[in-house]
C-alpha cells in the first residue's frame, strides 16, 4: 500500500466524532477547541519494537498498548481523554498488520471517546509515537510535587503482573520458572496485563480533590514513587507485605520473584498516589465503586529516598528501582 492508503485505512478504522474537533485528519493541522474553564493535559510516549514489545506481538495488542500507556499518563493527572495524534513508522506497508493495529487502538479509543486527529506515517524500524490530549479543570490536576510528610501512600489494582507476564513469554527463563507458569488461565491473565493494560482513567478522576500527589507505575513502583519524592522534597517507606498481588502472581511465583516484580517490574500502569489518612476509608469505598480499588502500602516521611521493609520492620534490599533507558 502507498502512504496515503495507509492513512485512510487508519482514519476509517479509528473514526470517532467529537464536537470539539473542528477539523481532523486530512489537512496540515487539526483544529481543536478546549472547553472553557479547562486546561489541556498533553503527554507523549514512544513504543519501539524489540524494546517495549516483541517483534512477534500481534498488531491489535500493540495498538491497544500504545494508546493505553499514554492514557495512563492522563489518568495520573486526573484528566479526561479527548484527542490523540499518531506517528507510525513501519518497515514495510503491511496493510493487514496496520488494520489489526488500528482495530486495537480503536477498541480502547472508543471506550474513552478519544478521537484520532492527525499524525504521520513513515518507513523505518517499527515504532509508534502517540501524543494524547485531555482536559482537567483549572487547579484540579493531580501532580507529582504535592506529597506531604505524614501522607499515606496507595496504589490501585495489583502490582507485578505485567513483569510476570513478560517472564511467562521469555524463552530464556529457567526450567523451574517455566514449570511455575504452566497454569494456562493464570499465565494468560498475566500476559494480558502486559499486552493490554487498563488505563485507570476513572480512578484518576475520582482522586481529584482527594489525592495530593499521583503518578502512574510505568517503570517500577520504587522508581516512580521516587519521582514523587524528588518532586515533593520528601521520602517514602513501603511495607513489602502490603503490596497487592493478583491470585495468578501469588500462585505462579515465589516470594522473592514476586517482590522483585512488584517493586521494580514496571509496565503495571496502576496509579501510585499519596493522600491524607483522614477520611481515607470513605473515599476508598468510592474508588472501589469506580471499578478498581486501592491499597495503602506505605507512608511519606521526611528523609529523602524510597525505603522498603518487611512485616517485621527489617529493611529489604532493592537490587534495582525500575526500568531506565540508556542505563548500563
For each residue, the residues with C-beta under 8 A, 3 or more apart:
1: 5 6 9 93 95 98
2: 5 6 93
3: 6 7 93 121
4: 7 8
5: 1 2 8 9 93 95
6: 1 2 3 9 10 88 90 93 95 98 121
7: 3 4 10 11 25 121
8: 4 5 11 12
9: 1 5 6 12 13 95 98 99 102
10: 6 7 13 14 86 88 98 102 116 121
11: 7 8 14 15 25 26 116
12: 8 9 15
13: 9 10 99 102 103 106
14: 10 11 102 105 106 109 116
15: 11 12 116
16: 106 109 110 113 114 115 116
17: 21 115
18: 21 82 83 113 115
19:
20: 32 33 34 35 82
21: 17 18 24 30 31 32 33 83 115 117
22: 31 32 33
23: 26 27 30 31
24: 21 30 115 116 117 118
25: 7 11 30 116 117 118 119
26: 11 23
27: 23 30
28:
29: 118
30: 21 23 24 25 27 83 85 117 118
31: 21 22 23
32: 20 21 22 82 83 117 133
33: 20 21 22
34: 20 38 39 40 135
35: 20 38 135
36:
37: 137 138
38: 34 35 135 136 137 138
39: 34 135 136 137 138 141
40: 34 133 134 135
41: 74 77 79 133 134 135 136 141
42: 131 132 133 134
43: 70 73 74 77 131 132
44: 70 129 130 131 132
45: 66 69 70 73 129 130
46: 52 127 128 129 130
47: 51 52 53 62 65 66 69 127 128 129
48: 51 52 125 126 127
49: 52 53 54 55 57 125 126 127
50: 54 55
51: 47 48
52: 46 47 48 49 65
53: 47 49 57 61 62 65 195
54: 49 50 57 169
55: 49 50 126
56:
57: 49 53 54 61 62 195
58: 61 62 100 104
59: 62 63 96 97 98 99 100 101 103 104
60: 63 64 100 101 103 104 107
61: 53 57 58 64 65 104 195 196
62: 47 53 57 58 59 65 66 101 104 128
63: 59 60 66 67 100 101 102 103 104 105 106 108
64: 60 61 67 68 104 105 107 108 195 196
65: 47 52 53 61 62 68 69 104 195 196 197
66: 45 47 62 63 69 70 105 128 130
67: 63 64 70 71 84 105 108 109 114 130 132
68: 64 65 71 72 108 196 197 198 199 269
69: 45 47 65 66 72 73 197 199 218 269
70: 43 44 45 66 67 73 74 84 130 131 132
71: 67 68 74 75 81 108 112 114 132 199 201
72: 68 69 75 76 197 199 200 216 218 269
73: 43 45 69 70 76 77 132 216
74: 41 43 70 71 77 79 80 81 132 134 199 201 204
75: 71 72 78 79 199 200 201 203 204 216 271
76: 72 73 142 204 214 215 216 271
77: 41 43 73 74 134 136 141 142 143 204 214
78: 75 136 140 141 142 204 205 207 208 211 214
79: 41 74 75 134 135 136 141 204
80: 74 134 135 136 201 205
81: 71 74 84 112 113 114 132 133 134 201
82: 18 20 32 114 115 133 134 135
83: 18 21 30 32 114 115 116 117 132 133
84: 67 70 81 109 114 115 116 117 130 131 132 133
85: 30 116 117 118 119 130 131
86: 10 105 116 118 119 120 128 129 130
87: 119 120 121 122 128 129 130
88: 6 10 98 101 119 120 121 122 128
89: 121 122 123 124 125 126 127 128
90: 6 93 94 97 98 121 122 123 124 126
91: 123 124 125 126
92: 123
93: 1 2 3 5 6 90 98 123
94: 90 97 98
95: 1 5 6 9 98 99
96: 59 99 100
97: 59 90 94 100 101
98: 1 6 9 10 59 88 90 93 94 95 101 102
99: 9 13 59 95 96 102 103
100: 58 59 60 63 96 97 103 104
101: 59 60 62 63 88 97 98 104 105
102: 9 10 13 14 63 98 99 105 106
103: 13 59 60 63 99 100 106 107
104: 58 59 60 61 62 63 64 65 100 101 107 108
105: 14 63 64 66 67 86 101 102 108 109 116
106: 13 14 16 63 102 103 109 110
107: 60 64 103 104 110 111
108: 63 64 67 68 71 104 105 111 112 199
109: 14 16 67 84 105 106 112 113 114 115 116
110: 16 106 107 113 114
111: 107 108
112: 71 81 108 109 199 201
113: 16 18 81 109 110
114: 16 67 71 81 82 83 84 109 110 132
115: 16 17 18 21 24 82 83 84 109
116: 10 11 14 15 16 24 25 83 84 85 86 105 109 119
117: 21 24 25 30 32 83 84 85
118: 24 25 29 30 85 86
119: 25 85 86 87 88 116
120: 86 87 88
121: 3 6 7 10 87 88 89 90
122: 87 88 89 90
123: 89 90 91 92 93
124: 89 90 91 127
125: 48 49 89 91
126: 48 49 55 89 90 91
127: 46 47 48 49 89 124
128: 46 47 62 66 86 87 88 89
129: 44 45 46 47 86 87
130: 44 45 46 66 67 70 84 85 86 87
131: 42 43 44 70 84 85
132: 42 43 44 67 70 71 73 74 81 83 84 114
133: 32 40 41 42 81 82 83 84
134: 40 41 42 74 77 79 80 81 82
135: 34 35 38 39 40 41 79 80 82
136: 38 39 41 77 78 79 80 140 141 208
137: 37 38 39 140 208
138: 37 38 39
139:
140: 78 136 137 208 209
141: 39 41 77 78 79 136
142: 76 77 78 204 207 208 211 213 214 273
143: 77 146 213 214 231
144: 147 213 214 215 227 228 231 232
145: 213 231 232
146: 143 212 213 232 274
147: 144 151 212 213 228 229 231 232 234 274 300
148: 151 212 232 234 274 276 300
149: 234 300 301 302
150: 276 277 299 300
151: 147 148 212 213 274 275 276 277 299 300
152: 274 275 276 277 280 296 298 299 300
153: 225 236 238 272 273 274 296 297 298 299 300
154: 211 272 273 274 275 284 294 295 296 297
155: 159 217 221 243 244 270 271 272 273 294 295 297
156: 200 203 270 271 287 292 293 294
157: 198 200 244 268 270 292 293 294
158: 161 244 245 246 249 268 270
159: 155 217 221 243 244 245 261 262 265 268 270
160: 163 164 243 245 246 249 258 261 262 265 268
161: 158 164 165 189 190 193 194 246 248 249 268
162: 165 166 190 193 194 197 265 266 267 268 269
163: 160 166 167 194 260 261 264 265 266 267 268
164: 160 161 167 168 190 193 248 249 252 253 257 261 265
165: 161 162 168 169 190 191 192 193 194 195
166: 162 163 169 170 194 265 267
167: 163 164 170 173 177 181 253 257 261
168: 164 165 181 187 190 191 252
169: 54 165 166 191 194
170: 166 167 173
171:
172:
173: 167 170 177 178 181
174: 177 178
175: 178 179
176: 179 180
177: 167 173 174 180 181 257
178: 173 174 175 181 182
179: 175 176 182
180: 176 177 252 253 254
181: 167 168 173 177 178 186 187 190 252
182: 178 179 187
183: 186 187 248 251 252
184: 187 188
185: 188 189
186: 181 183 189 190 247 248 251 252
187: 168 181 182 183 184 190 191 248 252
188: 184 185 191 192
189: 161 185 186 192 193 246 248
190: 161 162 164 165 168 181 186 187 193 194 246 248 249 252
191: 165 168 169 187 188 194 195
192: 165 188 189 195 196
193: 161 162 164 165 189 190 196 197 246 268
194: 161 162 163 165 166 169 190 191 197 267
195: 53 57 61 64 65 165 191 192
196: 61 64 65 68 192 193
197: 65 68 69 72 162 193 194 267 268 269
198: 68 157 269 292
199: 68 69 71 72 74 75 108 112 269
200: 72 75 156 157 203 204 216 269 270 271 292
201: 71 74 75 80 81 112 204 205
202: 205 206 290 291 292
203: 75 156 200 206 207 271 287 290 291 292 294
204: 74 75 76 77 78 79 142 200 201 207 208 214 271
205: 78 80 201 202 208 290
206: 202 203 210 283 286 287 290
207: 78 142 203 204 210 211 214 271 273 275 287
208: 78 136 137 140 142 204 205 211
209: 140
210: 206 207 275 283
211: 78 142 154 207 208 214 273 274 275
212: 146 147 148 151 273 274 275 276
213: 142 143 144 145 146 147 151 228 231 232 273 274
214: 76 77 78 142 143 144 204 207 211 228 271 272 273 274
215: 76 144 224 225 227 228 271 272 273
216: 72 73 75 76 200 224 269 270 271 272
217: 155 159 220 221 224 266 268 269 270 271 272
218: 69 72 224 266 267 268 269
219: 223 224 266 322 323 324
220: 217 223 224 263 264 265 266 320 321 322 323
221: 155 159 217 224 225 238 243 262 263 264 268 272 322
222: 225 226 238 263 264 306 308 318 321 322
223: 219 220 226 227 264 266 321 322 323 324
224: 215 216 217 218 219 220 221 227 228 272 322
225: 153 215 221 222 228 229 236 238 272 306
226: 222 223 229 230 236 305 306 321
227: 144 215 223 224 230 231
228: 144 147 213 214 215 224 225 231 232 236 272 274
229: 147 225 226 232 233 234 235 236 300 304 305 306
230: 226 227 233 304
231: 143 144 145 147 213 227 228
232: 144 145 146 147 148 213 228 229 300
233: 229 230 304
234: 147 148 149 229 300 301 302 304
235: 229 300 301 302 303 304 305 306 307
236: 153 225 226 228 229 298 299 300 301 305 306 307
237: 298 299 301 306 307 308 309
238: 153 221 222 225 242 243 263 297 298 306 307 308 309
239: 242 243 297 298 308 309 310 311
240: 243 259 263 308 309 310 311 316
241: 310 311
242: 238 239 295 296 297 298
243: 155 159 160 221 238 239 240 259 262 263 295 297
244: 155 157 158 159 295 297
245: 158 159 160 249 250 258 262
246: 158 160 161 189 190 193 249 250
247: 186 250 251
248: 161 164 183 186 187 189 190 251 252
249: 158 160 161 164 190 245 246 252 253 258 261 262
250: 245 246 247 253 258
251: 183 186 247 248
252: 164 168 180 181 183 186 187 190 248 249
253: 164 167 180 249 250 257 258 261
254: 180 257 258
255: 258 259
256: 259 260
257: 164 167 177 253 254 260 261
258: 160 245 249 250 253 254 255 261 262
259: 240 243 255 256 262 263 316
260: 163 256 257 263 264 265 319
261: 159 160 163 164 167 249 253 257 258 264 265
262: 159 160 221 243 245 249 258 259 265
263: 220 221 222 238 240 243 259 260 308 318 321
264: 163 220 221 222 223 260 261 318 319 320 321 322 323
265: 159 160 162 163 164 166 220 260 261 262 268 322
266: 162 163 217 218 219 220 223 322 323
267: 162 163 166 194 197 218
268: 157 158 159 160 161 162 163 193 197 217 218 221 265
269: 68 69 72 162 197 198 199 200 216 217 218
270: 155 156 157 158 159 200 216 217
271: 75 76 155 156 200 203 204 207 214 215 216 217 294
272: 153 154 155 214 215 216 217 221 224 225 228
273: 142 153 154 155 207 211 212 213 214 215 294
274: 146 147 148 151 152 153 154 211 212 213 214 228 300
275: 151 152 154 207 210 211 212 280 283
276: 148 150 151 152 212 279 280
277: 150 151 152 280
278:
279: 276 282 283
280: 152 275 276 277 283 284 296
281: 284 285
282: 279 285 286
283: 206 210 275 279 280 286 287
284: 154 280 281 287 288 293 294
285: 281 282 288 289
286: 206 282 283 289 290
287: 156 203 206 207 283 284 290 292 293 294
288: 284 285 292 293 294
289: 285 286
290: 202 203 205 206 286 287
291: 202 203
292: 156 157 198 200 202 203 287 288
293: 156 157 284 287 288
294: 154 155 156 157 203 271 273 284 287 288
295: 154 155 242 243 244
296: 152 153 154 242 280
297: 153 154 155 238 239 242 243 244
298: 152 153 236 237 238 239 242
299: 150 151 152 153 236 237
300: 147 148 149 150 151 152 153 229 232 234 235 236 274
301: 149 234 235 236 237
302: 149 234 235
303: 235
304: 229 230 233 234 235
305: 226 229 235 236
306: 222 225 226 229 235 236 237 238 321
307: 235 236 237 238 315
308: 222 237 238 239 240 263 315 316 318
309: 237 238 239 240 312 313 314 315 316
310: 239 240 241 313 314 316
311: 239 240 241
312: 309
313: 309 310
314: 309 310
315: 307 308 309
316: 240 259 308 309 310
317:
318: 222 263 264 308 321
319: 260 264
320: 220 264
321: 220 222 223 226 263 264 306 318
322: 219 220 221 222 223 224 264 265 266
323: 219 220 223 264 266
324: 219 223 327
325:
326:
327: 324
328:
